[in-house]
Amino acid sequence: MFVRWTTPARGTMRLALLPHISRSWRFAPSCSAYSSAPSTRSATETVPSIGSARSSDTVEVSQLEERHPLVDEIIRVDLAGELAAKHIYLSQLAAHRGTEEGRQQLQEMLEHELEHLRYFEEAIPRARARPSVLNPLWQGLASALGTVSALAGEKASFLTTAAVEEVIVEHYSSQIEALDKEIAAGNQSPELERYLNELRQRVTKFRDEEDHHRQTGEDHGGSDLTPLDSLARWTISTGCRVAIHVATKL
């Protein structure tokens, strides 16, 4: 990787970022891995419990008999979001220029995102949900954002974390409210009711972990903002909100 700037008088300004971006793309899962077709596994299977994905405890769940509109939207947009989060952190780590403490914080947050991503990947066949057709786009944009923020310095990396996670916390909170209303309405099959409650528990756990990420970003420079920093944070947050709206439908 190199970064070379020349004066405007010479008429050139080059910024080579591709090595960092390509490094994170190597970790990308193929979109063909996500399918809304019925799973080839048995109708009843075991998955990690609501605690850690590494827990040895399991709970029995059933594959939904048919696609549920709210569940379909939640899983589609959350899978897209966690895929993007994975590539933001991978790219930031690849281009990291800051302290070892900062690297460790980024690595810890990446591990959380990978756990979230695994859950939603597994949820696609279980809930017969449809993944976002724009997942490759979210992945590419996230890789670029992670690389640029890391090259701008450690403060910029954590500003990005604070901006993104603030939106994600709001997003997950709105999903919890929607699930509460759906559960309270009743009229679901026992199977769907169990799944809605499981999904609510998972989203709540993930929301709390994302809020911890947000606080980490704030503590490492995401709250001490210059006017330019504030503009960058607003731009990132707005971009996230637009992406969430699009990924919910597409």
C-alpha positions in Angstrom: 0.0 0.0 0.0 1.2 3.5 -0.6 -0.4 6.9 -0.3 1.1 9.6 -2.5 0.0 13.2 -2.7 1.4 15.8 -5.2 0.6 19.4 -5.5 -2.4 20.6 -7.4 0.0 22.5 -9.7 1.3 19.3 -11.1 -2.2 18.2 -11.6 -2.1 14.8 -10.0 -3.5 13.4 -6.8 -3.3 9.7 -6.3 -4.6 7.6 -3.4 -4.0 3.9 -3.7 -6.3 1.9 -1.5 -7.0 -1.2 -3.4 -4.6 -3.5 -1.6 -6.4 -2.9 1.7 -9.8 -3.2 0.2 -9.0 -6.4 -1.7 -7.5 -7.9 1.5 -10.9 -7.7 3.2 -12.8 -8.9 0.1 -11.0 -12.3 0.4 -13.1 -13.0 3.5 -16.4 -12.4 1.7 -18.9 -15.2 1.8 -20.6 -16.0 -1.5 -24.1 -14.7 -1.9 -25.0 -18.1 -3.3 -24.6 -19.5 0.2 -27.8 -17.8 1.3 -30.9 -19.4 0.0 -34.6 -19.1 0.8 -35.2 -22.7 -0.4 -36.2 -25.2 2.2 -33.3 -26.5 4.2 -32.1 -30.1 3.5 -31.7 -30.6 7.3 -34.4 -32.1 9.4 -37.4 -30.1 10.4 -36.1 -30.0 14.0 -32.5 -29.1 14.6 -30.3 -27.6 17.3 -28.6 -24.2 17.3 -26.6 -22.3 19.8 -28.7 -21.0 22.8 -29.4 -17.3 23.3 -26.1 -16.9 25.1 -22.7 -17.1 23.4 -22.5 -18.8 20.0 -19.8 -21.0 21.5 -22.0 -22.2 24.3 -22.4 -26.0 24.5 -26.1 -25.5 25.5 -28.6 -25.9 22.8 -32.3 -25.3 22.2 -34.6 -27.2 19.9 -36.1 -25.1 17.1 -38.2 -25.9 14.0 -37.9 -24.6 10.5 -40.8 -22.3 9.8 -43.4 -23.8 7.5 -43.8 -20.6 5.6 -42.1 -17.2 5.2 -43.4 -14.6 7.7 -43.2 -10.9 6.4 -41.8 -9.3 9.6 -39.3 -12.1 10.2 -38.2 -12.0 6.5 -37.5 -8.3 6.6 -35.6 -8.5 9.9 -33.4 -11.3 8.9 -32.7 -9.8 5.4 -31.7 -6.4 6.7 -29.8 -7.6 9.7 -27.8 -10.1 7.7 -26.8 -7.3 5.3 -25.9 -5.0 8.2 -23.8 -7.6 10.0 -22.0 -8.5 6.7 -21.2 -4.8 6.3 -20.0 -4.6 9.9 -17.7 -7.5 9.4 -16.0 -5.9 6.4 -15.7 -2.5 8.1 -13.7 -4.0 10.9 -11.7 -6.4 8.7 -10.7 -3.4 6.5 -9.9 -1.2 9.5 -7.7 -3.9 11.0 -5.9 -4.4 7.7 -5.1 -0.7 7.4 -4.7 0.0 11.1 -2.1 2.6 11.9 -2.9 3.3 15.6 -2.1 1.8 19.0 -2.1 -1.8 20.0 -5.0 -1.1 22.4 -7.0 0.3 19.5 -6.3 -2.8 17.4 -7.4 -5.1 20.2 -10.7 -3.1 20.6 -11.3 -3.4 16.9 -10.6 -7.2 17.0 -13.0 -7.7 19.9 -15.8 -5.8 18.1 -15.1 -7.9 15.0 -15.6 -11.1 17.0 -19.0 -9.9 18.1 -20.0 -9.1 14.6 -18.9 -12.5 13.3 -21.2 -14.1 16.0 -24.1 -11.9 14.9 -23.4 -12.7 11.2 -23.4 -16.5 11.9 -26.8 -16.3 13.5 -28.4 -14.5 10.6 -26.7 -16.7 8.0 -28.3 -19.7 9.7 -31.6 -17.9 10.0 -32.0 -17.6 6.2 -33.0 -21.2 5.6 -34.6 -21.7 9.0 -37.0 -18.8 8.4 -37.2 -19.3 4.6 -36.0 -15.6 4.4 -34.7 -13.9 1.3 -31.3 -12.3 1.6 -30.6 -8.8 0.2 -29.7 -8.9 -3.5 -27.4 -6.0 -2.8 -25.2 -7.8 -0.3 -22.1 -7.5 -2.7 -22.7 -3.7 -2.8 -22.9 -3.4 1.0 -19.8 -5.4 1.3 -17.9 -3.2 -1.1 -19.0 0.0 0.5 -18.2 -1.3 4.0 -14.7 -2.3 2.9 -14.1 1.1 1.4 -15.4 2.9 4.5 -13.3 0.7 6.8 -10.1 1.3 4.8 -10.5 5.1 4.4 -11.3 5.6 8.1 -8.3 3.5 9.2 -6.0 5.4 6.9 -7.3 8.7 8.3 -6.2 7.6 11.8 -7.4 5.8 14.8 -9.7 8.6 15.9 -11.4 8.3 12.5 -11.8 4.6 12.9 -13.6 5.0 16.2 -15.6 7.9 15.0 -16.9 5.5 12.3 -17.7 2.9 14.9 -19.7 5.5 17.0 -21.6 6.7 13.9 -22.5 3.3 12.6 -23.3 1.7 15.9 -25.5 4.6 17.0 -27.7 3.9 14.0 -27.7 0.1 14.5 -28.8 0.5 18.1 -31.7 2.6 17.0 -32.5 0.1 14.3 -32.4 -3.0 16.6 -34.5 -1.1 19.2 -37.2 -0.5 16.5 -37.1 -4.2 15.6 -37.6 -5.2 19.2 -40.7 -2.9 19.4 -42.1 -4.5 16.2 -41.5 -8.0 17.5 -43.2 -7.1 20.8 -46.3 -5.9 18.9 -46.4 -9.0 16.7 -46.0 -11.3 19.7 -48.7 -9.4 21.7 -51.1 -9.7 18.8 -51.2 -13.5 19.1 -52.8 -15.7 16.5 -49.5 -17.3 15.7 -48.8 -21.0 15.5 -46.9 -22.3 18.5 -43.9 -22.8 16.2 -44.0 -19.2 15.0 -44.5 -17.8 18.5 -41.4 -19.7 19.7 -39.4 -18.4 16.8 -40.5 -14.8 17.3 -39.5 -15.0 21.0 -36.1 -16.5 20.1 -35.5 -13.8 17.5 -36.5 -11.0 20.0 -34.0 -12.4 22.5 -31.2 -12.6 19.9 -31.9 -9.1 18.6 -31.9 -7.7 22.1 -28.6 -9.4 22.9 -27.0 -8.1 19.7 -28.5 -4.6 20.3 -26.8 -4.5 23.7 -23.4 -5.5 22.2 -23.7 -2.9 19.5 -24.4 -0.3 22.1 -21.2 -1.4 23.9 -19.4 -0.9 20.5 -20.9 2.6 20.2 -19.7 3.5 23.7 -16.2 2.2 22.9 -16.2 4.4 19.8 -17.3 7.4 21.8 -14.6 6.8 24.5 -11.8 6.6 21.9 -12.5 9.8 20.1 -16.0 9.5 18.6 -17.4 12.2 20.8 -14.6 14.8 20.8 -15.5 16.2 17.4 -14.3 19.1 15.3 -16.8 20.6 12.8 -15.3 18.4 10.0 -15.6 15.4 12.3 -19.3 16.2 12.9 -19.9 16.4 9.2 -18.2 13.0 8.7 -20.2 11.4 11.5 -23.5 12.8 10.1 -22.6 11.6 6.6 -21.8 8.1 7.8 -24.9 7.9 9.9 -27.1 9.1 7.1 -25.6 6.6 4.7 -26.3 3.8 7.2 -29.9 4.8 7.5 -30.4 4.9 3.7 -28.7 1.4 3.4 -31.0 0.0 6.1 -34.1 1.3 4.4 -33.0 -0.2 1.0 -31.9 -3.5 2.4 -35.2 -4.0 4.3 -36.9 -4.3 0.9 -34.1 -5.4 -1.5 
